Amino acid sequence: MLAALTTEDFGYRLLLLLHIVAVVVGYGVTFVVPFLTARLRRAEAGSRMEVQEATTILNGAVVAPALWVAGLFGIVLVAVGPWEFSETWVSIAFVLWIIGAAMALFLIVPGERKALGLARRMANAQSGSETVAQYNQVISRTSMLTSINHLIFLLLVIDMIWKPWR
């Protein structure tokens, strides 16, 4: 432990606030993406590219970094707070966080970038039906991974609220 703080100390509450804000920024936005994705499938090529560009930037510049920051604040909260790294609920949260953040950084963000490249090709009329099919396949895979990340988020919240394995 660095410096034991109680859950009532200002420093602990400030860290908790920063942790929660990072979680909201990181995960909150991802609940809008499925709605955008559904619209992308029906949009014209130019509109598709613009919306795809926005979701790609959002995932790469906001979501993935915020998820990493949220986890780092969580680690600091355990280090300075009344919790121990040896507690099972902390270990489970750590593993879930690593999986979710790694999925965002190494699978979802690259998938979004690939989809953006395909959307650009479609907008510039440099593609045929195979590009559209490839685009839809990439979007479907990215949507599935985002849904898995939503499940991981739910498990993290359950783990941190109820600490069922404490």
Backbone bond lengths (Angstrom), bond angles and torsions (degrees), N, CA, C in turn:
res aa  C-N    CA-C-N  psi(-1)  N-CA   C-N-CA  omega(-1)  CA-C   N-CA-C  phi
1 M - - - 1.450 - - 1.520 110.30 -
2 L 1.322 114.74 141.62 1.459 118.87 178.54 1.520 110.40 -76.89
3 A 1.299 116.98 -72.26 1.463 122.79 177.38 1.517 106.17 -143.35
4 A 1.314 116.02 111.97 1.461 119.89 -173.91 1.523 111.56 -62.91
5 L 1.323 114.84 120.87 1.455 121.28 175.01 1.524 107.54 -113.82
6 T 1.302 116.15 148.37 1.462 118.37 173.46 1.524 107.49 -88.51
7 T 1.307 116.42 165.58 1.460 120.73 179.39 1.526 111.95 -67.91
8 E 1.327 116.75 -9.42 1.472 121.28 178.92 1.523 112.63 -94.05
9 D 1.323 118.73 -11.44 1.459 121.95 -178.28 1.527 111.18 -71.52
10 F 1.337 115.92 145.45 1.457 121.45 179.79 1.531 111.02 -58.41
11 G 1.316 117.13 -43.71 1.468 121.04 -178.94 1.518 112.35 -59.66
12 Y 1.322 116.14 -43.42 1.462 120.38 178.81 1.527 110.07 -64.77
13 R 1.316 116.63 -44.99 1.471 120.28 -179.01 1.529 111.72 -65.41
14 L 1.329 117.00 -35.36 1.456 120.46 176.42 1.532 110.10 -64.60
15 L 1.320 116.73 -45.34 1.470 120.21 176.90 1.526 111.11 -61.66
16 L 1.322 116.47 -41.03 1.461 120.74 178.42 1.532 110.57 -63.04
17 L 1.334 116.35 -42.28 1.465 120.44 177.10 1.526 110.75 -59.58
18 L 1.325 117.30 -47.34 1.462 121.32 179.95 1.533 110.92 -62.86
19 H 1.320 116.72 -38.91 1.468 122.28 177.16 1.529 110.02 -61.44
20 I 1.310 116.95 -48.56 1.473 121.38 -177.80 1.524 110.80 -66.56
21 V 1.331 118.12 -41.70 1.465 120.96 178.78 1.534 109.96 -62.08
22 A 1.324 117.25 -43.33 1.468 120.27 178.14 1.527 111.06 -62.76
23 V 1.324 117.33 -38.25 1.473 121.01 177.43 1.527 110.31 -64.35
24 V 1.321 116.53 -45.62 1.470 120.37 -179.78 1.527 110.26 -61.95
25 V 1.320 117.10 -45.23 1.468 120.56 179.36 1.530 110.10 -64.51
26 G 1.325 116.85 -43.21 1.461 120.71 -176.71 1.512 114.35 -71.42
27 Y 1.311 116.73 -47.57 1.462 119.47 -177.07 1.521 113.09 -93.78
28 G 1.319 118.02 -32.99 1.458 120.52 -175.37 1.518 112.89 -56.09
29 V 1.301 115.27 -44.99 1.453 120.94 -179.22 1.529 111.67 -62.91
30 T 1.317 117.22 -32.82 1.470 119.71 -176.02 1.522 112.85 -67.70
31 F 1.317 117.37 -16.25 1.461 119.14 178.87 1.531 111.10 -79.89
32 V 1.330 117.70 -13.55 1.462 121.97 176.38 1.533 110.48 -87.10
33 V 1.320 116.76 -30.48 1.459 121.70 -174.48 1.535 113.30 -56.00
34 P 1.341 121.16 -41.42 1.473 118.38 178.72 1.527 113.28 -59.07
35 F 1.311 117.40 -34.29 1.465 120.24 177.62 1.531 110.72 -68.56
36 L 1.331 115.33 -40.05 1.464 119.20 176.77 1.527 110.52 -65.29
37 T 1.323 116.53 -41.11 1.456 121.22 179.93 1.521 111.45 -61.52
38 A 1.314 117.05 -41.34 1.469 120.47 178.07 1.529 110.08 -61.55
39 R 1.312 116.43 -38.92 1.471 119.98 178.64 1.525 111.24 -71.49
40 L 1.331 116.19 -32.58 1.462 120.04 179.52 1.523 111.56 -60.38
41 R 1.313 116.20 -39.35 1.472 120.07 -177.31 1.524 111.70 -63.56
42 R 1.334 117.37 -27.12 1.464 121.38 -177.41 1.530 112.57 -101.07
43 A 1.303 117.55 -6.06 1.468 120.73 -173.92 1.522 111.47 -79.38
44 E 1.315 114.77 159.05 1.460 120.72 172.65 1.519 108.18 -71.16
45 A 1.315 116.01 160.20 1.463 121.09 -173.39 1.523 113.21 -54.81
46 G 1.344 118.77 -44.94 1.464 120.92 -179.04 1.509 112.35 -65.02
47 S 1.321 116.77 -44.21 1.471 121.41 177.70 1.514 110.43 -65.15
48 R 1.326 116.04 -40.66 1.466 121.41 179.48 1.520 109.99 -57.63
49 M 1.322 115.81 -44.21 1.461 119.64 -179.18 1.522 111.15 -63.98
50 E 1.320 117.77 -42.65 1.459 120.95 -178.68 1.529 112.01 -64.99
51 V 1.327 116.63 -44.59 1.468 119.85 179.53 1.522 109.76 -68.97
52 Q 1.332 117.50 -39.83 1.464 121.04 178.26 1.520 110.42 -62.61
53 E 1.321 116.62 -38.94 1.460 120.11 177.84 1.534 110.76 -62.92
54 A 1.327 116.50 -42.03 1.465 120.42 178.98 1.522 111.37 -63.91
55 T 1.338 117.79 -44.35 1.475 119.25 -179.33 1.527 111.17 -69.40
56 T 1.328 117.11 -33.53 1.465 120.33 177.62 1.524 110.73 -64.72
57 I 1.332 116.27 -46.97 1.469 120.46 178.28 1.525 110.05 -62.57
58 L 1.320 115.96 -44.07 1.462 121.15 -179.86 1.525 111.77 -57.59
59 N 1.333 116.42 -48.63 1.465 119.82 -179.27 1.524 112.59 -66.81
60 G 1.319 117.02 -41.29 1.460 120.00 -177.02 1.518 114.80 -77.32
61 A 1.323 116.31 -37.86 1.463 119.74 -173.76 1.520 113.75 -97.35
62 V 1.329 117.85 -19.21 1.466 120.10 -176.20 1.536 111.13 -119.02
63 V 1.319 117.00 -59.01 1.464 120.87 -171.10 1.528 112.37 -62.78
64 A 1.323 117.28 -59.55 1.471 119.59 -175.90 1.530 112.38 -58.50
65 P 1.351 119.45 -48.56 1.471 117.96 177.83 1.532 113.00 -61.29
66 A 1.330 117.16 -40.06 1.472 119.47 -179.42 1.527 111.33 -63.36
67 L 1.328 117.36 -36.92 1.468 119.58 178.41 1.526 111.10 -65.71
68 W 1.313 117.02 -39.27 1.467 119.76 177.03 1.532 110.96 -66.70
69 V 1.318 117.08 -42.60 1.470 121.18 178.76 1.525 110.57 -63.70
70 A 1.335 117.38 -41.52 1.468 121.17 178.92 1.525 110.32 -58.25
71 G 1.308 116.22 -44.82 1.462 119.99 178.84 1.514 113.10 -65.14
72 L 1.319 115.97 -39.69 1.467 119.28 178.96 1.528 110.78 -64.46
73 F 1.340 116.87 -41.67 1.470 119.14 175.18 1.526 110.53 -63.18
74 G 1.319 117.79 -36.12 1.461 121.14 176.62 1.522 111.54 -61.76
75 I 1.318 116.32 -42.52 1.468 120.83 178.25 1.528 110.19 -62.99
76 V 1.323 116.96 -43.10 1.472 120.74 178.72 1.528 109.98 -63.63
77 L 1.346 117.06 -40.10 1.473 120.31 178.03 1.523 111.69 -59.16
78 V 1.320 116.15 -41.00 1.473 119.11 178.12 1.524 109.91 -68.35
79 A 1.340 116.30 -40.97 1.465 120.17 -177.14 1.524 112.61 -64.58
80 V 1.340 118.02 -36.67 1.462 120.19 -175.46 1.527 113.07 -102.66
81 G 1.316 117.18 -11.49 1.462 120.56 -174.45 1.519 113.12 -97.32
82 P 1.302 115.73 -166.86 1.466 121.04 -176.42 1.524 113.81 -80.80
83 W 1.331 117.81 4.93 1.457 121.50 -176.55 1.521 110.72 -94.14
84 E 1.312 116.09 163.76 1.466 122.08 177.85 1.518 108.95 -121.92
85 F 1.313 116.84 143.33 1.459 120.66 177.25 1.525 111.62 -63.36
86 S 1.309 117.06 -22.39 1.467 120.44 -179.11 1.531 113.18 -78.76
87 E 1.336 118.23 -9.12 1.454 120.32 178.87 1.529 109.15 -69.51
88 T 1.319 115.48 136.17 1.457 120.96 -175.38 1.520 112.50 -58.55
89 W 1.328 117.29 -42.14 1.469 119.15 -178.30 1.515 111.80 -62.86
90 V 1.340 117.35 -31.95 1.460 121.52 178.02 1.534 109.32 -69.43
91 S 1.316 116.68 -44.12 1.467 120.53 178.81 1.525 111.42 -62.22
92 I 1.331 116.20 -42.22 1.466 120.28 178.82 1.526 109.84 -63.62
93 A 1.327 117.07 -44.40 1.469 120.61 178.89 1.532 110.36 -60.90
94 F 1.322 116.02 -41.79 1.463 120.42 -179.40 1.526 110.72 -62.16
95 V 1.320 117.40 -46.03 1.470 121.63 -179.93 1.532 110.57 -63.91
96 L 1.336 117.08 -45.39 1.463 120.37 179.13 1.526 111.18 -62.06
97 W 1.330 116.57 -41.40 1.458 120.73 178.75 1.524 111.07 -61.91
98 I 1.311 117.46 -46.27 1.467 121.18 179.70 1.522 110.04 -59.97
99 I 1.331 117.11 -44.76 1.466 120.57 -179.96 1.528 110.32 -62.45
100 G 1.328 117.37 -49.36 1.467 120.87 -178.27 1.517 112.91 -63.70
101 A 1.319 116.68 -45.96 1.463 120.39 -178.74 1.533 110.98 -68.07
102 A 1.333 116.72 -39.07 1.465 120.19 177.75 1.527 110.85 -66.04
103 M 1.334 116.88 -40.23 1.466 119.88 176.43 1.525 110.43 -59.65
104 A 1.327 116.26 -44.41 1.466 119.98 -179.79 1.529 110.50 -61.93
105 L 1.324 116.63 -47.04 1.456 121.47 -174.07 1.528 113.15 -74.40
106 F 1.335 117.04 -42.10 1.463 120.39 -171.51 1.524 115.01 -101.24
107 L 1.323 118.83 -14.70 1.463 120.48 -179.31 1.528 112.90 -121.29
108 I 1.321 116.84 -51.45 1.462 119.70 -175.21 1.528 111.37 -70.80
109 V 1.320 117.82 -50.14 1.468 120.61 -179.06 1.536 111.17 -60.93
110 P 1.343 119.97 -47.63 1.475 118.36 176.24 1.537 112.74 -62.23
111 G 1.331 117.08 -34.82 1.462 119.84 176.54 1.518 111.62 -63.57
112 E 1.325 115.69 -41.25 1.464 120.28 177.28 1.530 110.61 -64.02
113 R 1.323 116.92 -39.58 1.476 119.91 179.33 1.526 110.92 -65.54
114 K 1.329 115.70 -41.03 1.464 119.88 177.82 1.523 110.05 -63.57
115 A 1.334 116.61 -43.64 1.464 120.59 178.51 1.524 110.39 -61.85
116 L 1.320 117.55 -37.81 1.466 120.85 178.34 1.525 110.78 -63.49
117 G 1.312 117.37 -43.81 1.475 120.49 177.40 1.524 111.36 -59.73
118 L 1.324 116.43 -42.70 1.464 120.50 178.35 1.532 110.85 -67.08
119 A 1.331 117.17 -39.52 1.470 120.90 178.55 1.527 110.07 -64.17
120 R 1.315 117.39 -37.42 1.465 120.52 177.95 1.528 110.81 -65.23
121 R 1.340 115.18 -41.82 1.471 118.74 177.78 1.525 110.55 -62.20
122 M 1.332 116.62 -40.34 1.460 119.83 179.72 1.530 110.61 -67.22
123 A 1.322 117.67 -38.22 1.463 121.44 -178.87 1.528 111.60 -68.52
124 N 1.321 115.97 -30.97 1.461 120.48 -179.37 1.526 111.79 -91.33
125 A 1.317 116.43 11.26 1.469 122.73 179.09 1.523 111.98 55.44
126 Q 1.335 116.23 34.52 1.465 121.30 178.52 1.515 110.97 -100.92
127 S 1.319 116.54 22.38 1.449 117.73 -172.55 1.517 110.86 -141.83
128 G 1.319 112.82 163.39 1.452 119.93 174.69 1.509 109.34 -116.95
129 S 1.296 115.39 -161.66 1.461 120.56 -177.86 1.524 112.19 -65.36
130 E 1.334 116.43 -25.48 1.473 118.68 178.85 1.528 111.21 -66.67
131 T 1.332 117.29 -35.20 1.465 121.04 177.54 1.517 110.39 -67.69
132 V 1.314 116.96 -41.15 1.464 120.76 177.64 1.517 109.78 -62.19
133 A 1.331 117.26 -44.26 1.465 121.32 179.05 1.526 110.44 -63.81
134 Q 1.322 116.37 -41.42 1.471 120.70 178.58 1.526 110.12 -64.42
135 Y 1.329 116.49 -43.00 1.465 121.46 177.96 1.536 110.06 -58.97
136 N 1.327 116.94 -48.76 1.468 120.80 -179.91 1.523 111.62 -61.93
137 Q 1.324 116.79 -35.68 1.468 120.40 178.02 1.533 110.47 -67.02
138 V 1.320 117.54 -43.45 1.468 121.18 179.53 1.525 109.92 -64.68
139 I 1.328 116.65 -43.22 1.466 121.02 179.60 1.528 110.33 -63.65
140 S 1.323 117.77 -40.58 1.467 120.82 179.09 1.520 110.89 -63.54
141 R 1.328 116.62 -42.72 1.473 120.46 179.35 1.521 110.82 -65.23
142 T 1.322 116.67 -44.13 1.461 120.88 179.11 1.531 110.87 -63.88
143 S 1.320 116.97 -39.58 1.470 121.15 177.42 1.529 111.02 -63.14
144 M 1.338 116.67 -41.30 1.460 120.57 178.22 1.535 110.23 -62.80
145 L 1.319 116.60 -44.60 1.467 120.36 179.45 1.524 111.35 -64.10
146 T 1.325 116.76 -37.96 1.467 120.60 176.64 1.518 110.38 -64.06
147 S 1.323 117.45 -40.06 1.469 120.88 177.24 1.528 111.27 -63.67
148 I 1.315 116.55 -40.49 1.479 120.15 176.45 1.525 109.33 -62.68
149 N 1.324 116.60 -40.33 1.466 119.91 178.35 1.530 111.25 -64.67
150 H 1.332 117.53 -34.32 1.472 120.46 175.30 1.523 110.56 -64.27
151 L 1.316 117.20 -39.27 1.464 121.38 176.86 1.532 110.15 -64.59
152 I 1.312 116.94 -42.54 1.471 120.87 177.22 1.530 109.59 -60.41
153 F 1.314 117.27 -42.24 1.467 121.35 177.14 1.528 110.64 -58.56
154 L 1.326 117.09 -46.65 1.464 120.86 178.56 1.526 111.15 -59.56
155 L 1.324 116.66 -44.69 1.470 120.26 178.39 1.530 111.53 -63.02
156 L 1.320 116.99 -38.95 1.470 120.59 176.83 1.522 111.39 -61.67
157 V 1.327 116.67 -45.47 1.465 120.25 -179.39 1.526 110.23 -63.76
158 I 1.327 117.42 -44.49 1.475 120.94 177.31 1.521 109.90 -58.75
159 D 1.326 115.69 -46.45 1.469 120.71 -178.87 1.524 111.74 -60.43
160 M 1.319 117.53 -41.83 1.466 120.56 -175.58 1.529 112.97 -79.74
161 I 1.309 116.85 -29.97 1.483 118.57 179.47 1.522 111.66 -78.84
162 W 1.332 116.55 -50.82 1.463 119.36 -174.59 1.519 113.70 -94.83
163 K 1.334 116.90 -16.40 1.473 120.67 -179.19 1.544 110.11 43.60
164 P 1.339 116.35 56.26 1.466 119.62 -171.33 1.520 114.94 -63.70
165 W 1.320 117.28 -18.73 1.461 119.00 -178.42 1.510 110.78 -111.43
166 R 1.290 117.29 28.59 1.451 121.69 -176.22 1.503 111.09 -72.17
